[in-house]
């Protein structure tokens, strides 16, 4: 009897909610934003995405945290130090992953990665005709905040392997981290940018059936145009190659030529024969004696404290075929040394930390509407020459009328400020400062990249639409005087009211997504399908973005 009464009561509750559902209005929002971060469980190419998409630019599908996300045609995925289309990610897989026709990045792959890869996806749920998660921006790394740290205990110059641990004077131990710089050969048969190339570090190829054949993975390599192996001040650093007489591109004298006569390891110094005058609260920075060579990289050495980022890799134990040796294949190393260059002279070097920029938004939601929109920006970095200003430029990509795109520099910040420590620069602008328009008021939109450039390093004065010219090469092929980096984080419109409609991510205000751009000669068009409202973004749609 009691059980029957419970059943009857539940039936009444269900009937009540059915009636209420009929009376309530249907939720009509057709575009809803999403931002997710999680492990890649499934990753496959999908040539059915988009309309008439070229083979080189086909889209993909990715499952993250149980959600199937569509990656549109013409998408570019941001890796730690490279841009890759979905097609390139699969084409450039190595060894057993390549043979299996998989990316090697998904947990559901036949040969899964040694550690899960993480995807960060920004997009919109678009409900036309059916509701789908469509990404506008995709980043892939092996845990974006993953970082190791310690002292270099040992360097093997023949293999490029470093042991890192807590005590630089202690013997090598199994508990040490093993790291290799993931540095593909710069020229055919040549070395890497910062030391031995991957092929020189691992000269014996493994059969494609061997799981170790996937490593090192060149897709997660160092940046060979901007120094991602660097001192705290941004000075490029290297691992000496085993060359008789010394490595001419990685001079030991750039670290050991101390002016105390004892040849101690140099930690904080200026690459010149004269001391660098101190600033308030900072002692004089001692010089090399005789002068070091600022046109060459400075070597990593035993005893250096480093932080590093990379991906997990492995190789077979040469002494025991039943065992594997794990290591970190690094794309970024920051060395706890302060290396400066002579004031006002070239070459000088610069590095940039992650960049933040706001995307503003559409007038219907931003101007007294339902969302807070902003175009604020934050850029920080270091320079080896604190005596000179660092200018911040947006890299604008403009259609050239012939089916391609022309890059140019647009000045955003002439002379970033220089807070402590010595060598740091910073530029921060609050919302409504117009950083997405040029000096004429014309909309340029949120760009994919910014450039930090030391003032007058190439004879270019502050101005608008300056060509993105190449600077002289130093330090084994690096452009000195500037650092070109992708935007690390975009700030999209945020709702005023909790529980109301959520403003969509305004990808129409990101010029490279709405209008296209040029990726090393590969022409990319607007994302297809568009991760927003049904009206595909024409130039008119792009220029309607309110800034």
C-alpha positions as CSV (number, residue, x, y, z in Angstrom):
1,X,0.0,0.0,0.0
2,X,2.8,2.4,1.0
3,X,4.7,1.5,-2.2
4,X,1.7,2.2,-4.3
5,X,1.2,5.7,-2.7
6,X,4.9,6.6,-3.4
7,X,4.5,5.6,-7.1
8,X,1.3,7.7,-7.3
9,X,3.0,10.7,-5.8
10,X,5.9,10.5,-8.2
11,X,3.5,10.2,-11.1
12,X,1.9,13.5,-10.0
13,X,5.3,15.2,-9.8
14,X,6.2,14.1,-13.3
15,X,2.8,15.2,-14.7
16,X,3.3,18.6,-13.1
17,X,6.7,19.1,-14.8
18,X,5.3,18.0,-18.1
19,X,2.6,20.7,-17.8
20,X,5.2,23.3,-16.8
21,X,7.4,22.3,-19.7
22,X,4.5,22.9,-22.1
23,X,4.0,26.3,-20.6
24,X,7.6,27.4,-20.6
25,X,9.1,29.1,-23.7
26,X,11.6,27.1,-25.7
27,X,15.3,28.2,-25.1
28,X,16.0,29.9,-28.3
29,X,19.8,30.7,-28.1
30,X,21.3,29.3,-31.3
31,X,25.0,30.2,-30.6
32,X,26.5,29.5,-27.2
33,X,30.2,29.8,-26.3
34,X,32.4,27.0,-24.9
35,X,35.9,26.9,-23.6
36,X,37.3,23.5,-22.6
37,X,40.7,22.1,-21.6
38,X,41.3,18.3,-21.3
39,X,43.1,15.2,-22.6
40,X,42.7,14.2,-26.2
41,X,40.8,10.9,-26.2
42,X,40.1,10.8,-30.0
43,X,41.5,12.7,-32.9
44,X,40.7,12.0,-36.5
45,X,40.7,13.8,-39.8
46,X,37.3,14.4,-41.5
47,X,37.2,15.4,-45.2
48,X,33.4,15.8,-45.0
49,X,33.8,19.0,-43.0
50,X,33.3,22.2,-44.9
51,X,32.4,22.8,-48.5
52,X,34.9,21.9,-51.1
53,X,37.8,22.1,-48.7
54,X,41.3,21.5,-50.3
55,X,43.0,18.3,-49.1
56,X,45.8,20.3,-47.4
57,X,43.2,22.2,-45.3
58,X,40.7,19.5,-44.3
59,X,39.1,19.7,-40.9
60,X,39.1,17.2,-38.1
61,X,37.2,15.9,-35.1
62,X,38.5,15.7,-31.5
63,X,37.0,14.2,-28.4
64,X,37.9,16.1,-25.2
65,X,36.3,15.4,-21.8
66,X,33.7,13.2,-23.6
67,X,32.7,16.0,-26.0
68,X,33.0,15.6,-29.8
69,X,34.3,18.9,-31.2
70,X,34.4,19.8,-34.9
71,X,37.6,21.5,-36.1
72,X,36.7,23.4,-39.2
73,X,38.3,23.4,-42.6
74,X,41.2,25.9,-42.8
75,X,41.9,25.6,-39.1
76,X,45.4,26.0,-37.7
77,X,46.3,24.4,-34.4
78,X,48.8,26.2,-32.2
79,X,51.6,23.9,-30.8
80,X,54.2,25.1,-28.2
81,X,56.5,26.5,-30.9
82,X,54.8,25.9,-34.2
83,X,51.6,26.2,-36.2
84,X,50.1,23.1,-37.8
85,X,47.0,22.3,-39.8
86,X,45.2,19.1,-38.8
87,X,46.5,17.5,-42.1
88,X,50.1,18.5,-41.2
89,X,49.7,17.0,-37.7
90,X,48.9,13.6,-39.2
91,X,51.3,13.8,-42.1
92,X,54.2,14.7,-39.7
93,X,53.5,11.9,-37.3
94,X,56.6,9.5,-37.0
95,X,57.3,5.9,-36.9
96,X,54.6,3.5,-35.7
97,X,52.0,6.3,-35.4
98,X,52.6,7.2,-39.0
99,X,52.3,3.6,-40.1
100,X,49.0,3.3,-38.2
101,X,47.6,6.4,-39.9
102,X,47.1,8.2,-36.6
103,X,48.3,11.3,-34.9
104,X,49.9,9.6,-31.9
105,X,48.3,12.3,-29.7
106,X,45.1,10.6,-28.7
107,X,44.6,8.2,-25.8
108,X,42.4,6.0,-28.1
109,X,45.2,5.6,-30.7
110,X,46.4,2.1,-31.3
111,X,49.8,3.1,-29.8
112,X,48.8,5.8,-27.3
113,X,51.2,8.5,-26.2
114,X,53.4,8.0,-23.1
115,X,51.6,10.8,-21.4
116,X,48.3,12.3,-22.3
117,X,48.2,15.3,-24.6
118,X,46.1,18.3,-23.7
119,X,43.9,20.3,-26.0
120,X,42.6,23.8,-25.2
121,X,39.6,24.6,-27.4
122,X,37.6,27.9,-27.7
123,X,34.5,27.8,-29.8
124,X,30.7,28.0,-30.0
125,X,27.9,25.5,-29.9
126,X,26.1,26.4,-33.2
127,X,22.5,25.1,-33.6
128,X,21.9,25.3,-37.3
129,X,20.7,23.0,-38.6
130,X,21.8,20.7,-35.7
131,X,23.6,21.7,-32.6
132,X,27.4,21.1,-32.8
133,X,30.5,22.1,-31.0
134,X,32.6,24.0,-33.5
135,X,36.1,25.2,-32.5
136,X,37.6,28.5,-33.5
137,X,40.9,28.2,-31.7
138,X,42.8,25.0,-30.8
139,X,46.0,24.6,-28.8
140,X,47.8,21.3,-28.2
141,X,50.5,20.6,-25.7
142,X,51.4,17.9,-23.3
143,X,50.0,19.7,-20.3
144,X,50.3,23.5,-21.0
145,X,51.5,24.2,-17.5
146,X,53.8,21.2,-17.2
147,X,57.3,22.3,-16.2
148,X,60.4,20.7,-14.7
149,X,63.3,22.3,-12.9
150,X,66.7,21.6,-11.4
151,X,70.4,21.8,-11.8
152,X,72.3,20.4,-14.7
153,X,74.4,17.6,-13.3
154,X,75.9,16.1,-16.4
155,X,76.1,16.8,-20.2
156,X,76.9,14.2,-22.7
157,X,78.3,16.2,-25.7
158,X,78.1,13.1,-28.0
159,X,74.3,12.5,-27.5
160,X,73.1,15.9,-26.3
161,X,71.6,14.3,-23.2
162,X,71.5,16.3,-19.9
163,X,70.9,15.0,-16.4
164,X,69.0,17.3,-14.2
165,X,68.6,17.0,-10.4
166,X,68.7,18.6,-7.0
167,X,72.5,18.6,-6.4
168,X,74.8,19.5,-9.3
169,X,77.8,18.0,-7.5
170,X,76.2,14.6,-6.8
171,X,76.8,11.6,-9.0
172,X,74.4,10.7,-11.8
173,X,71.4,8.8,-10.4
174,X,68.3,7.0,-11.8
175,X,66.2,9.6,-10.1
176,X,67.7,12.4,-12.3
177,X,65.6,13.8,-15.2
178,X,67.0,13.1,-18.6
179,X,66.4,15.8,-21.1
180,X,67.2,16.3,-24.8
181,X,66.6,19.5,-26.8
182,X,64.0,18.8,-29.6
183,X,65.9,20.5,-32.4
184,X,65.5,19.3,-36.0
185,X,68.3,19.9,-38.4
186,X,68.3,23.4,-39.7
187,X,69.8,22.4,-43.0
188,X,69.9,19.0,-44.7
189,X,72.6,17.0,-42.8
190,X,73.3,19.9,-40.5
191,X,73.0,20.6,-36.8
192,X,70.1,22.0,-34.9
193,X,69.7,25.7,-34.0
194,X,70.8,25.2,-30.4
195,X,73.1,22.2,-30.5
196,X,73.0,18.7,-32.1
197,X,70.1,18.0,-34.3
198,X,67.6,15.3,-33.5
199,X,69.2,13.1,-36.1
200,X,72.6,13.6,-34.6
201,X,71.3,12.9,-31.1
202,X,69.6,9.7,-32.3
203,X,71.6,8.6,-35.4
204,X,70.4,5.0,-35.6
205,X,66.8,4.8,-37.0
206,X,64.4,2.3,-35.4
207,X,62.0,0.1,-37.4
208,X,58.5,1.6,-37.7
209,X,57.1,-1.3,-35.6
210,X,59.1,-0.1,-32.6
211,X,57.1,2.2,-30.3
212,X,60.3,4.3,-29.8
213,X,60.3,5.2,-33.5
214,X,57.8,8.0,-32.7
215,X,60.5,10.0,-30.9
216,X,61.8,12.7,-31.0
217,X,58.5,14.3,-32.2
218,X,59.5,17.2,-34.5
219,X,56.0,18.7,-34.1
220,X,56.9,19.7,-30.6
221,X,60.2,21.2,-31.5
222,X,62.0,24.4,-30.3
223,X,61.3,27.6,-32.0
224,X,64.1,28.0,-34.5
225,X,63.3,31.6,-35.3
226,X,62.9,33.0,-31.8
227,X,65.1,31.8,-28.9
228,X,63.1,29.4,-26.8
229,X,66.4,28.2,-25.3
230,X,67.5,31.3,-23.5
231,X,68.8,33.1,-20.4
232,X,66.4,35.0,-18.2
233,X,67.2,38.2,-20.2
234,X,66.3,36.5,-23.5
235,X,69.9,35.8,-24.6
236,X,70.0,32.7,-26.8
237,X,71.8,29.7,-25.3
238,X,73.0,26.4,-26.6
239,X,74.5,23.0,-25.9
240,X,78.1,22.7,-27.3
241,X,78.5,20.2,-30.1
242,X,81.5,17.8,-30.0
243,X,83.7,19.6,-32.5
244,X,87.5,19.4,-32.3
245,X,88.8,22.8,-31.1
246,X,85.4,23.8,-29.7
247,X,82.0,24.6,-31.2
248,X,82.3,28.0,-33.0
249,X,78.5,28.7,-32.7
250,X,78.4,27.8,-29.0
251,X,81.5,29.4,-27.5
252,X,82.6,28.2,-24.1
253,X,84.4,31.5,-23.6
254,X,81.0,33.2,-23.5
255,X,80.6,31.7,-20.0
256,X,83.9,30.9,-18.5
257,X,86.0,34.0,-19.4
258,X,85.6,35.5,-16.0
259,X,87.3,38.7,-15.0
260,X,88.4,37.4,-11.6
261,X,91.2,35.3,-13.2
262,X,89.8,32.1,-11.8
263,X,87.6,31.3,-14.9
264,X,84.6,30.8,-12.7
265,X,81.2,30.1,-14.3
266,X,79.7,33.5,-15.3
267,X,76.2,34.0,-14.0
268,X,75.4,37.7,-14.4
269,X,77.5,39.7,-16.8
270,X,77.5,41.9,-19.9
271,X,79.0,40.7,-23.2
272,X,81.5,43.5,-23.5
273,X,84.9,44.5,-22.1
274,X,83.3,47.3,-19.9
275,X,81.2,47.0,-16.8
276,X,77.5,47.9,-17.1
277,X,76.7,50.8,-14.7
278,X,74.3,49.8,-12.0
279,X,70.8,51.3,-11.6
280,X,69.3,52.4,-8.2
281,X,69.2,49.3,-6.1
282,X,71.3,47.3,-8.5
283,X,75.1,46.7,-8.3
284,X,77.4,47.1,-11.3
285,X,77.2,44.3,-13.8
286,X,80.6,42.9,-14.4
287,X,82.0,42.5,-17.9
288,X,83.7,39.7,-19.6
289,X,87.5,40.1,-19.6
290,X,88.4,40.1,-22.5
291,X,85.0,40.8,-24.1
292,X,82.7,37.9,-24.9
293,X,81.2,37.6,-28.4
294,X,77.5,38.8,-28.5
295,X,77.1,37.4,-32.1
296,X,77.4,33.9,-30.7
297,X,75.1,31.9,-28.3
298,X,76.2,31.2,-24.8
299,X,76.5,27.6,-23.6
300,X,74.5,25.7,-21.0
301,X,76.9,24.3,-18.4
302,X,77.0,21.9,-15.5
303,X,75.8,23.7,-12.4
304,X,73.2,25.9,-14.2
305,X,69.7,26.0,-12.7
306,X,67.1,25.6,-15.5
307,X,63.3,25.3,-15.9
308,X,62.2,23.3,-18.9
309,X,59.0,22.3,-20.8
310,X,58.6,19.5,-23.3
311,X,57.0,16.1,-24.0
312,X,57.6,12.7,-22.7
313,X,59.7,10.4,-25.0
314,X,61.7,7.2,-24.8
315,X,64.5,5.2,-26.4
316,X,65.7,1.6,-25.9
317,X,68.2,1.0,-23.2
318,X,71.5,0.3,-25.0
319,X,72.7,-2.0,-22.2
320,X,69.5,-3.9,-21.7
321,X,67.1,-4.6,-24.6
322,X,64.3,-5.4,-22.2
323,X,64.3,-1.9,-20.7
324,X,63.2,1.5,-21.9
325,X,64.7,4.9,-21.0
326,X,62.3,7.8,-20.6
327,X,63.4,11.4,-21.2
328,X,61.8,14.8,-21.7
329,X,62.1,16.1,-25.3
330,X,62.2,19.8,-24.5
331,X,61.1,22.8,-26.6
332,X,61.7,25.5,-24.0
333,X,64.6,26.0,-21.5
334,X,65.1,29.1,-19.3
335,X,68.5,29.3,-17.7
336,X,69.0,31.2,-14.4
337,X,71.6,33.5,-15.7
338,X,71.5,37.2,-16.6
339,X,73.3,38.0,-19.8
340,X,73.3,41.6,-21.1
341,X,74.7,43.2,-24.2
342,X,76.5,46.6,-24.5
343,X,74.1,49.6,-24.3
344,X,72.9,50.9,-27.7
345,X,74.8,48.4,-29.8
346,X,73.7,45.4,-32.0
347,X,73.2,42.6,-31.7
348,X,70.8,42.7,-28.7
349,X,68.2,40.1,-27.9
350,X,64.6,40.1,-26.6
351,X,62.1,37.5,-25.4
352,X,58.4,37.6,-24.8
353,X,56.2,35.9,-22.2
354,X,52.6,34.8,-22.9
355,X,50.5,37.7,-24.3
356,X,46.9,38.6,-23.4
357,X,44.6,40.6,-25.6
358,X,40.8,41.4,-25.6
359,X,38.7,40.9,-28.7
360,X,36.2,43.7,-28.0
361,X,32.8,42.7,-29.6
362,X,29.7,43.5,-31.5
363,X,27.8,46.8,-30.8
364,X,24.5,45.0,-30.0
365,X,26.0,43.4,-26.9
366,X,28.9,45.7,-26.0
367,X,27.4,49.3,-26.1
368,X,25.2,49.2,-23.0
369,X,24.1,45.7,-23.8
370,X,24.3,42.3,-22.1
371,X,28.1,41.9,-22.1
372,X,31.3,43.5,-21.0
373,X,33.7,43.8,-24.0
374,X,37.3,45.0,-23.9
375,X,40.3,45.4,-26.0
376,X,42.9,45.5,-23.2
377,X,46.3,44.0,-23.8
378,X,49.2,42.8,-21.7
379,X,52.7,42.1,-23.0
380,X,55.8,41.3,-20.9
381,X,59.3,40.2,-21.7
382,X,63.0,40.7,-21.3
383,X,65.7,42.4,-23.2
384,X,69.5,42.2,-23.1
385,X,69.8,46.0,-23.6
386,X,67.7,47.8,-21.0
387,X,69.1,51.2,-22.2
388,X,66.8,51.1,-25.3
389,X,63.0,51.0,-25.6
390,X,61.1,48.0,-26.7
391,X,58.3,48.7,-29.2
392,X,55.2,46.4,-29.4
393,X,53.7,45.8,-32.9
394,X,50.7,43.9,-34.1
395,X,51.3,41.7,-37.1
396,X,48.4,42.6,-39.5
397,X,47.6,40.3,-42.4
398,X,45.8,42.1,-45.2
399,X,44.3,40.5,-48.3
400,X,46.5,41.6,-51.3
401,X,43.7,41.4,-53.9
402,X,45.4,38.5,-55.7
403,X,44.2,35.7,-53.4
404,X,47.1,36.1,-51.0
405,X,47.9,38.1,-47.9
406,X,50.5,40.8,-47.0
407,X,51.9,41.0,-43.5
408,X,52.8,44.4,-42.0
409,X,53.7,45.8,-38.6
410,X,51.3,48.1,-36.8
411,X,52.7,50.0,-33.8
412,X,50.7,49.4,-30.6
413,X,53.1,50.5,-27.8
414,X,56.1,52.8,-28.5
415,X,58.4,52.2,-25.6
416,X,57.1,49.7,-23.1
417,X,57.9,50.4,-19.5
418,X,60.8,48.9,-17.6
419,X,59.9,47.6,-14.1
420,X,62.3,45.6,-12.0
421,X,64.1,43.3,-12.5
422,X,66.7,44.9,-14.7
423,X,65.9,44.0,-18.3
424,X,62.2,43.4,-18.0
425,X,59.7,45.4,-20.2
426,X,56.0,45.6,-19.8
427,X,53.1,47.1,-21.7
428,X,49.6,47.1,-20.2
429,X,46.5,48.9,-21.7
430,X,43.1,48.9,-20.1
431,X,39.9,48.3,-22.1
432,X,38.7,50.9,-24.7
433,X,42.2,51.9,-25.6
434,X,41.8,51.1,-29.3
435,X,44.5,48.6,-29.7
436,X,42.6,46.8,-32.4
437,X,42.5,49.8,-34.8
438,X,45.2,51.7,-36.6
439,X,45.9,55.4,-36.2
440,X,43.3,56.3,-38.8
441,X,40.6,54.5,-36.9
442,X,40.3,51.7,-39.4
443,X,39.6,48.3,-37.9
444,X,42.5,45.8,-38.0
445,X,41.1,43.3,-35.5
446,X,42.7,41.0,-33.0
447,X,45.8,39.6,-34.6
448,X,47.4,36.1,-34.2
449,X,50.9,37.5,-33.4
450,X,52.7,40.4,-31.9
451,X,56.3,41.5,-32.3
452,X,58.5,43.0,-29.6
453,X,61.3,44.9,-31.3
454,X,64.2,46.8,-29.8
455,X,64.0,50.4,-30.9
456,X,66.1,51.2,-33.9
457,X,67.4,47.7,-34.1
458,X,66.7,47.7,-37.8
459,X,66.5,51.4,-38.5
460,X,62.7,51.3,-38.4
461,X,61.1,54.2,-36.6
462,X,57.7,53.9,-34.9
463,X,54.9,54.2,-37.4
464,X,52.0,52.4,-39.1
465,X,52.0,49.5,-41.6
466,X,55.7,49.0,-41.6
467,X,56.9,46.0,-43.6
468,X,57.6,42.9,-41.6
469,X,61.2,42.9,-42.8
470,X,63.9,40.4,-41.8
471,X,66.5,41.6,-39.4
472,X,70.2,40.6,-39.6
473,X,70.9,37.1,-38.4
474,X,73.2,36.3,-35.4
475,X,73.6,33.6,-32.8
476,X,73.6,30.7,-35.4
477,X,70.7,32.0,-37.5
478,X,68.4,33.9,-35.1
479,X,67.0,37.3,-35.8
480,X,68.4,39.6,-33.2
481,X,66.5,42.6,-31.9
482,X,63.0,41.2,-32.0
483,X,60.7,38.3,-30.9
484,X,57.6,37.3,-32.8
485,X,55.1,35.4,-30.7
486,X,51.5,34.2,-30.9
487,X,48.8,35.6,-28.7
488,X,48.6,33.3,-25.7
489,X,45.1,34.3,-24.5
490,X,42.1,36.1,-26.0
491,X,39.6,37.8,-23.7
492,X,36.1,37.4,-25.2
493,X,32.9,39.3,-24.3
494,X,31.7,38.3,-20.8
495,X,28.0,38.5,-19.6
496,X,26.8,41.1,-17.2
497,X,24.0,39.0,-15.8
498,X,24.2,35.5,-14.3
499,X,21.8,33.0,-15.8
500,X,21.0,34.9,-18.9
501,X,22.1,34.3,-22.5
502,X,25.8,33.9,-22.9
503,X,27.5,36.1,-25.5
504,X,29.1,34.0,-28.3
505,X,32.9,34.1,-28.8
506,X,33.3,36.8,-31.4
507,X,35.6,35.1,-33.8
508,X,34.5,37.7,-36.5
509,X,36.8,40.1,-34.6
510,X,39.8,37.9,-35.1
511,X,41.1,39.0,-38.5
512,X,43.0,35.8,-39.3
513,X,39.9,33.6,-38.7
514,X,37.4,35.9,-40.4
515,X,39.5,36.9,-43.4
516,X,42.2,34.2,-43.7
517,X,46.0,34.4,-43.6
518,X,49.2,32.9,-45.1
519,X,50.9,30.0,-43.2
520,X,54.4,29.6,-44.8
521,X,52.9,29.7,-48.3
522,X,49.8,27.8,-47.5
523,X,46.8,30.1,-48.1
524,X,44.1,29.7,-45.4
525,X,40.6,31.0,-45.9
526,X,37.8,31.7,-43.5
527,X,36.9,28.8,-41.2
528,X,34.3,26.5,-42.8
529,X,31.9,25.9,-41.2
530,X,32.0,29.2,-39.4
531,X,32.0,28.8,-35.6
532,X,29.3,31.5,-35.1
533,X,26.0,32.7,-36.4
534,X,24.7,31.5,-39.7
535,X,25.7,34.6,-41.7
536,X,29.1,33.6,-42.9
537,X,31.6,36.4,-42.1
538,X,32.1,38.5,-45.2
539,X,34.4,41.5,-45.1
540,X,31.4,43.6,-44.3
541,X,30.7,41.3,-41.4
542,X,34.2,41.6,-40.2
543,X,34.3,45.4,-40.4
544,X,31.0,45.5,-38.5
545,X,32.9,44.3,-35.4
546,X,32.6,47.2,-33.0
547,X,35.9,48.5,-31.5
